[in-house]
């Protein structure tokens, strides 16, 4: 932050025309015997209390030294070439004004932000009448660290007992111990390259090197897997037993919108900002679009609870060194579900259903979660029994982080972690109870007494982001291989579910007829018609993790059967309709998508 102090006998200002989309209400003003504080807010400046308290202290000290009877905070962009974003600058100036006012008392003014202004100034010519200052937000970082130290952790058992994480007996709770070491004691866990990265190359999940860091590209195999998870997210959302509306929207929003700006400030430094005719942010979740839509709906208490789901392309400006393929990305896809409820009590009841669904879905992969519950101190004091009930439902202790004050829009934010192949806790699913955004965005409903109310909103990703859910799938395969098992994708997620391999060219017609039959039943099937040996074709299918390989030769064609090799399940003979029924049973309750590649392998370029 750069500051120019002018001791003015008189100073007046008048807004002429807007300079920015983000701006205050226009207001003129004047002051006499004033310390005029021309302020440029720079990139890296923060609105943290410690930083601004230090700046305000210098302002007030200078005002008293020159015996000024008033202080004017004047936004002035011309002292620096490295300016903060407008939404940051306005917040910093507003809070600096409040900090100066609290220390100086009456006689503090602020010229409006975001305008071209005319001003008149008569400077008093003495040694202290013109001074410049430069402030760095080091104080804010120290304050922030001190504030974080006030957070504390407890372990809550299913019986409701509270324990100090440093003294808890973790016998039988290895996953919880790993989570505590990471979150409480800040230990780096794991090491080496995880196996799942090798699997991703097989299925075409890759970085896009011609884009920004943290952006991926998806080959046909990866694409169908992504879209299947997106489809499944809606199926799972509907399984909660409440009405769910699926919507679509834009991925960028104006920072000049008050609701967007105030919500975005809570997210902090990971905002992805786009410069256009106005400052825009790329959304980091579906909140903005769903809230913008919900505020325009006429909602009655009879409609609640209901959900809104969008498969939202989301953007978080992670540091380049922090990006991890399929896990930590700058652009990812979030099946973001928001559930609108009447009040906190109803929200809590809905979270029981969510909690059950979240554990059910990870359980289908043969995994479980270890949970971190971030809660405000007030919520913790009044809802310990609720947290104990969730621990009871999990059947094991949970870690709770208690945050003094109301720093965020939520009172509860749950992170559900798997412990991966390398022993590292990895957050996948989540839910939050939001008590602030309905009012911020103007989302209302009319209760049974015809009174206008603001709903409590639950944010959740039952499966996690699409990419993180697939990360959990592939990590499960890595654990299986580590245990000496054959890694096998769930059949519904396998890009190719059946590969038909003719023994010779004479059997190709029958192979194609089998493929036609299976494809008509919604099964993804391809045919290896290449001029390769049978052993190489089988080996390639196994390398590609195709769950069912159907070999057809002269005998199989004559008998109308298939020689089936099931991944991890041995070999057997089956009629096409028998194989179809077996696969369809495995696909029950899961979405279907067609093959996203040519059926014939001879038509596919090698990668």
Number of C-alpha atoms within 10 A of each C-alpha: 23 20 24 18 22 23 29 23 16 17 21 16 18 18 20 13 12 15 13 15 17 22 17 15 10 16 13 15 15 16 21 20 20 27 32 30 23 20 23 25 27 21 15 14 21 23 20 17 18 18 23 25 21 17 23 22 15 15 25 20 14 18 22 14 10 16 13 19 16 22 28 25 23 21 21 19 18 12 17 16 10 14 19 20 16 19 20 21 26 21 18 22 23 17 18 24 20 19 21 25 17 13 14 20 13 12 14 19 20 20 25 24 26 23 21 15 17 12 13 12 17 14 18 16 12 9 8 13 16 16 13 12 13 11 17 14 19 13 17 20 15 13 16 15 10 11 12 12 10 10 15 15 21 20 23 24 21 19 14 18 12 19 16 12 21 13 8 12 11 14 8 9 12 13 21 25 19 21 26 24 18 15 16 16 11 10 12 11 13 14 9 6 9 14 17 20 18 12 17 17 13 16 19 16 21 18 18 13 11 8 10 12 19 26 20 19 14 16 17 16 19 23 16 22 22 19 17 20 22 21 17 19 27 21 14 18 26 15 14 15 11 15 15 19 15 13 14 12 15 12 18 19 19 19 23 18 14 15 19 20 19 17 19 19 15 11 12 10 12 14 18 18 19 14 8 8 7 14 19 21 20 20 24 25 23 27 21 22 19 21 20 16 15 18 16 11 11 11 17 16 18 12 14 18 20 16 22 22 25 24 24 26 20 22 25 21 18 18 13 12 8 12 16 13 19 25 20 17 25 23 21 23 22 26 27 26 28 26 23 26 24 22 16 17 10 15 21 16 12 19 18 15 13 22 19 15 18 24 19 15 15 20 12 10 14 10 15 19 22 24 26 23 22 21 25 21 18 14 15 20 11 9 13 14 14 15 20 20 18 22 21 17 14 19 12 17 24 24 26 22 22 21 23 17 12 13 10 16 17 20 22 20 21 20 19 22 22 24 21 18 20 16 15 19 26 19 21 25 24 23 23 23 23 22 20 17 21 22 15 16 21 15 23 22 25 17 15 10 7 10 9 15 17 22 28 26 26 25 23 25 22 28 28 24 27 26 23 23 21 22 21 27 20 23 22 22 22 25 17 15 14 13 10 9 12 15 18 19 19 14 19 23 23 21 27 26 22 28 27 28 26 26 20 16 12 11 19 19 12 19 26 20 11 24 23 14 15 22 17 10 14 16 24 23 25 25 22 24 22 16 10 11 11 16 10 10 22 20 12 13 21 17 10 15 23 23 23 24 27 26 23 24 20 14 12 18 16 10 9 14 21 25 19 23 21 16 18 13 11 8 14 11 15 16 15 18 14 13 19 18 13 11 20 17 10 12 17 10 12 17 18 18 16 13 19 15 17 11 19 15 15 13 12 10 6 6 7
